[in-house]
Amino acid sequence: MLSDAVDIIEPHENAVMIGTGKGGVGKSTIAAQKAAWHAAQGERTLLICVTSQDDDDLGIERFDRGLRPDGPSVLNGEGLLRAIQDRTALLPVREVRPNLDVVPGGEAVGELLTLLTARMPMEGVFVVASLARALAPIAPWYDRIILDSAPEQDALEQLALAAARWLFVPTRSDDTSIRGMRRIARNYKLVRSQVNPQLQVAGACLYGSNPSATQLHEEVRQDVMKILGANTPMLSTVVGYREMPAVNARKKGLTFAEYAALLPSSAKSYDVAAGRAQRADVVPESIKPLAEEMDRLNQEIDAHCRKAA
């Protein structure tokens, strides 16, 4: 017998999940950058991190950013776990940036697996709608909802897919990343056919690749279409691999655009040599093209979602 808790929840029209079947392909980075990008444009945005490996790209915990809700901690995935466990609405950290709220991920998210398994006898396949139900009461507050999914567990990935309207898949060019897409494709088909018929693939992109390697990109495009479907758009923007500015921005809890904005006031290498500044005070020039590429990627993802709609 099914309970009332298994009603199908229609996803928010602008809920985009950034997901793939393998870690280390830029998924969490793109999700955080995209959420901050929408917020910077004045759109009320919610980022939900459905992953037990919280990268804290926005500096919520390390730099104490945002307004915590009253009561028990919602950091480290505890708020997400509690909302699904108690069947209550999500309580995000508010104003991590102007217009940007975040439901942080972290270690506690892994405990959802035991909870979902225990509820399966009652709810069946609709147990994967648990996140969608916790999101539904607050979803109308937002113009945009971005979901960062967990590549390490099918159940967590399906939770995010059931709450999303659009799926966007980043990948690298190596065979392991391409093969990893098969998992997200399988979970996408399962969730779409059984729980969330509104779900659609909005597109895919290459991340951390040489933008000039066009022949390689075409080979990846062919692989993507074989796995995700012949009509899957492959975005033209390729975010290049620039390790130093990406790592520095993450350490400071800044988006690429925010880090690039520090260039005019950056210390110089000769300041470091003279002992007037630390190396960490020098903003690398390579952050500028990285920020520009990420900005173009965000615009293109948004355009493809609108086109698909």
Disulfide bonds with the S-S distance in Angstrom:
none
